[in-house]
Amino acid sequence: METPEIADTTPAIIELEEGKTYFWCACGRSKKQPFCDGSHKGTSFQPLSFTAEKSKKYFLCQCKHSSKKPFCDGNHKHLL
């Protein structure tokens, strides 16, 4: 099983729109973090599709090791 690349060790604070679907990068290779840009092609990774429940700021995981993907759970504090 492949290990995702750590895009950053801090969450991305992003304003998301209620009802809109987003594609979170699971591989860590995207240049448009924390969202997918197709860089996972050729790997076993697939982006995670999710819909924002409310229009507000969300903390999205960029270390790719959260147990609450795509949301940050603080796991980045235990890496490196």
Buried (B, 14 or more C-beta within 10 A) or exposed (E): EEEBBBBBEEBBEBEBEEEEEBBBBBBBBBEEBBBBEEBBEEBEBEBBEBEBEEEEEBBBBBBBBBEEBBBBBEBBEEEE
